[in-house]
Structures are given as structure tokens and as C-alpha cells.
């Protein structure tokens, strides 16, 4: 028994020795150093749009359902105009919209041209053209009803039809056609979302949400091409028009920008702009916020004063964000911002 225990201990000791030798042969891993951290984005700022109907400001993702609701509320007061606006605004498929408008106008025009012709006053709902072009069109059925058609089930064959039981005046039919063709799509407008920030807030690093850009395959290809040609463009003398054209390449990647202007008293004026806006529009924005008009310069830290002209904000390096210092020649006793702007002072 003693011999067996001794042998087992020897084998165990040999195994430990072998494991120790193997571990010593392994190369020691070098201590890894953590990569430098990117500056933390304290604020993530979103995009706001103005409703084209009631001018209410809402986050971009909420604006479409909002103005759909506004249109529905207008239906009772202005049924024809509102329905036609809904058709052009709420149908996002261009082919469906074009074919639908053409077909609706065709049906109503037939009755206007031949008001006594019965075949033009009865449209089968299950007709392939109706099912493809009218039924899926938002506002399409409602337009036919406003024009004078009623949706009725025929007892003889059990089919549904749009039937014009009484022909309205020719003037009414023509008005329906003209309104349908002349209506345009409602588009929400950008809210500058003006804010005045205290220095502690305005000086924080900030970023923009995904609402500020839209990346498609063409966008990526354009950006790759732009970068590939960048070195060639830098070696060629270019006119202002050429620079603006180059700045437009990949413009769709960032459609909007947030710019902060630091005033001498430490307050920041913040506004949202389109990437297609000009430097001139930025200067006008600042001017409209002043208590009284004084000559001023806008300066990016470490750069010459911004030249007031029609160049794009993209070309000025102010997309998707920008921070500028406002400089005046004379010291001001009070803040340069108007009382209206000071009332917008925001604490985030």
C-alpha cells in the first residue's frame, strides 16, 4: 500500500512539473494600453419641424402623423380642397399618385363631357383599374364621393359600384377636376428651434441625432468618390462656384446642422439650419437676435473671420455642427441679445 501511494505521489509531482515547464515556455503577453477615449458627447440634439397647416413645432418623427390629423380635422370645413391635398400629401408612391390622379380626373371628366351617358355614371368597384389605382390611393374614394358618386351594392348581381345617382352641376365637376390637378403636396418646414444657452451648457460637446442625415447607397458612393478625388481637387486652383459644387457632393449625408454662436458675455445663441443654407442666412439669423444693430464678426476658433457671402454652410465647415465666436469692436455694457432672445434662456 505504501508503495502504491508513493508511486501516485511521484506521478502527481511529475505532472505538476510538466505543467510548470509548459507555462514558462508560453510567451508573456504584453500589457495592453486602452485606446484613448473619444470626448464624451454630453448632448444629443434632435430635429424639429413645423406643421405646414397649424405651424406647430414637433420632433421630426412626430410631424407626419400630426399634419395627417390636422387634415382630417379640416375635412368637414373644406372637404374638396382637403381631400385633394391629402391625395397629394399622404400618398408617397409617385407612380400610384400619378396614375390615381389621372384616373380620378378621367372618371369625373367623362361625366362632365357626357352628363346623360349612363355608362359613365356607374363604375364597378372590383374593376381591375379601380382596385389598382383608386382603392389603395389615400383620399381616392372620398374624392369620388365628393364629386357625386355613391358606393352602392347592386341587388341584381351583388356587385359594388360607384354610382352617380344625380349629376351635379358641370361647374362642380370641373371644379373637382381643377382642384385635384392643382393641389400640391404639403411639406413641413424646418424649425430653427432657437435657444439661448448659458456658458456652462453651450460649451459642452454636442452631437446630432439620425434625423439630421439620410444615408442611401448613392450617398455612400458619392462620398467615396468625393474622398478619392479630394487630393486632386486640393492641388487645383478652384473658383468659388467650384468649391460650392464640391461641397454639394454627399450633401444628402447631412441635410441639417446645429450652429452655436458664443456671445462676448458667455451666452450661446443656438439655431438649426439646412445644409443648403448660406453663410449670409446665418449672419441674418444672428442680426435678427440682437438688441440693436452693431457690426460684428463670426469666427471659428483658430480660423479667420467667416466671410459673409452666399457660400454654403457645408463649404464653410459648419455641417453637421458648428461653434462660432461673435466678436464686436466695442465693449458692450449689456448683453447684445434682445429681450425676446434672453427669455429663451434654456437650462438643459
N, C-alpha and C positions, 0 to 999 in steps of 0.2 A: 504494500500500500504506500509506504514511504517512497519507494522508487517511482511509483506512478505519479504521485504528487510532485516529486522533484522534476520529473520529465515534463509535466504540464506547465510548471512554473518557468522552466527553461524555454519552452516553445512560446509562451506568452511574452517573455522578455525579449526573445529574438524578433517577434512580430512588432513590438514597440520600437525596437532599434531600427528596423527596416522602415517603418513609417516616419521616424525622425529623420533618417537619411534622405528619404524621398522629399520631405517637406523642405529640407535645407537646399535641395537641388533646384527647387522652383525659383524662378527669378522674382525678386522682390518688386512689387508694383510700385510705381512712382506715385507719390501723393498728388492727387488731382486738386487743381485750384478751381474754384467755382468761377464760371464766366461772369464778367461784370454785369450787374443788373441794369436793365433799361430804366430810365427815370419813370417813376410811377405816374400814370395818368390819374389825376385826382378827380377830374370831372369828365363825364361822357355826355356830350351835348347832343340833343336831338333836333329834328327839323320840324317846323310848324308851317302850316299853310292856312290861307284864308278861304273860307267858303265863298264861291262865286255868286251865291244867292243872298245870304244874310251877313256876309263879311265876318263871321265868327272865326276865331283863330283856334286851331286844333292841331295835335300831333299829326304828322303826315298819314300814318296808318289809320287814323280815325276820320279823315276828311271825306273819303269817298262814301262811306255809309251815312255820314251826316248830310251831305247835299242830296243824296237819294231821298232821305227823309224830308228834306226841305221841298223837293219837287213833289212828293206825294201830298204834302200839305197845300201846295198851290193848285192841285188838280181841280178842286171844287171851284175855285175862283176863276181860273183860266184854263179850262180843260184842253182846248185845241193847242194853244201855244205851249203849255206844259208837256202835253203828250209828245209833241214833235221834238221838244227839247230833250225829253227822256230818251226818245229813239236815237238821237244823235249822240247823247252823252253816255248812256248806260250800256250800249252795245259796243263791245271792244273789238269784235271781229270785223275788220274792214270789208271783207267780201260779203258777209251776212248783212251788214248795214247797207252797202251799196245796192245789193240785189233786193233787199227788203223795201227800201225807199222806192226803187224803180217799180216794183210790183204793186205796192200800195197805190202809188200815183197812177199806174196803169188801170187798176180796177175802178178807181174813182173817176178817172178821165173818160173811161168808156161810158159811164152813166151820164156824165156831163155832156158828152157828144151825142149820145142817143138815149135820152131820158125815157123814151117809150119802149125801148127794146128790152124785153123781159129777160133774155139770156144774160144781160149784163148786170141784172139786179139779183142774181142768185149764184152764189159761189159755194161749191162743195168744200166743206172743211177738210175732208180726207183727201182732197186733191193733192197730188204729189208736190206741185209747186207751192201750194199753201202750207203744207206740212214742212217743207224745206225752207221757205223764205219768210213766211209770216208768223206761224205759230211760235218758233223759237226767238223771234225778234221781240225784245222788250218794248212794249208800247204798241206793237203792231196790231193786235186785236182791238185794243182800245181806240186806235185811230180809225179803224173801220166802223166802229160803233158810233164815234163822234161824227163821221161822215154821213151816217144814216143807216148803216147795216145793223141788223139784229141777228144774234146767233139762235137759230131755231132748229128743232128736230122735226123732220118731215114724217108725218104719220104713215104715209103711203109706203115709204121704203126704209124708214128708221134711220136715215142718214141725217147728219147735222149740216146745216147750210148757214152762210151769211146771206141774209135776205134783206133787200131794201123794200119794205112794205109801202112806204110813202116816199116819193122822191122829193128831197129838199129843193130849195131854190138853186138854180145854176150858179148863182153868186156864192152860195155857201160851199158848194162842191169845189169851185175854183179857188176859194179862199183856203180850203183844206189842202189842196194841192200846192199852192204857193207857199203856205206856211210850212208844210212838210219839206219842201225843197230848199227854202231859205233859212231854215233853222240851223244853228251851229252847235258844236259840242261845247259844253261849259268846262272850263279848265280852272282849277284852283290856282291862286296866285301865291307867291312866296311871301310869308310874313317875315319882315326884318327882325321881329322879335327883339326889339330894342331893350337893353338892360344897362343899368349903371351899377358897377360893382366896386366895392371897397378894395383898397390896395391888397389886403391880405388874400382876398378871393380872386381878384383879377390877375394876380401874379402867379397863380397856381397853373401847373401844366394841365392842358385840357385836350381832349380828342373829340371826334365827331362819330355819330352813330352810322350804321349802314345805310340810313336814309339818304346820306349825302352822296352816295355813289351807286352806280349800277354797272356791274361788270358782265359783259357778254363775250362771246368768242371773238367777235370783231374788235372789241375793246382791247383784249389781250394781244391780238395780232398787231393792232395799231401801236400799242405800247412797246412791243418787242421791236417793231420796225423803227420806231422813234429812237429807242435807245441804241439800236445798231447804227443809225445814221448820225447820232449825236456828235461823235468825234469829227465827222466830215463837215457838219454844219459849223462847228466851232472854229474850223480852220478857214472858213469863207466869210468875207465881209458881207453882211446882210442889211437890207433896209428894214425900217420899222414894220412895214407890211409883211415882210418875210418872217420876222420874229413873231408877229402875232399869228401868222399862219402856222408856224411850227408849234406855237403854244397851244393851238387848237387841236393838234394831234393827240388823241387819247383824252379829249375834253370830257367825253362821256364817263370816264372813270370817276371823276369827281365833278358833280354837277353844281355843287354848292360849297360855300365856305363860311366860316365864322371868323370875324375880324374884331380884335380888341384894340382900342386906342387909349393909351395911357396919357392922362392929362397932368399938367405940372403939379396939381395938388394931390396926386396919387390916385384919383378916381379913374376907373376904366369905363369907357363907352363901348358897348358890345352890340354888334349887328350881324345878321345873316344875309349873305348875298349869293347871287348866281355866279357861277364861274365865268359866265359870259358878260357879266357887268364890267364896266370900265373903271379905271383909276379915277376918272373925272366924277363918276357917280359916287365913289367913296368920299371924295372931297365935299361934294354937295351934301352927303349924309351927315358929315361932321359939322358943316356950316349950319345945317338946319337944327342942330342940337345946341348951338351956342347962345349964351345970354345976350351978347352983342357981337357984331361982326368985327373981327380983328384978323390981320394977316397971320397965317400960321403955316408951319411945315409939318409933314408927316415923315417920320424917319424910322426905318428898320434898324434896330441896334447893330452898330458896326458897319452900316452902309450909308451912302449919301442920301440926302433927302429925296423922297419919292417925287418923281416928275409928274405934274398934273397934266394929263393928256388922255387920249382915247384908247390907250393900250389896255389890254385885257388884264384882269386881276391874276389870271393864270401866268401871264408873261411877267408880271411883277413879283412872282413867287409867293403870292398870298392865298394859294389854294393848296390844301383844304382848310388851313387855318393861318392866321397871321396876327402878329402883335406889333403895333407901331407906337412910337412916342410922338405926342403933339408938342411942338416947340413954337414959342412966341418970342418976339424980340423984347417985349417989355414985361416986367413982372406984374402979375395981376394980384390985387388985394383980395378978391373973392374968386370963387370957382368960376370957370368960364362956361360951365354948363348952365342951361336955362333952368328956371324953377320947375318946369314941366319934366325935364330930364332928371333933376335931383329927386323928384317924387318917385321916380322909378328905381331908386336905390334898392338893390337886392342883396340879401344875405343868403348865400347858398349853404 
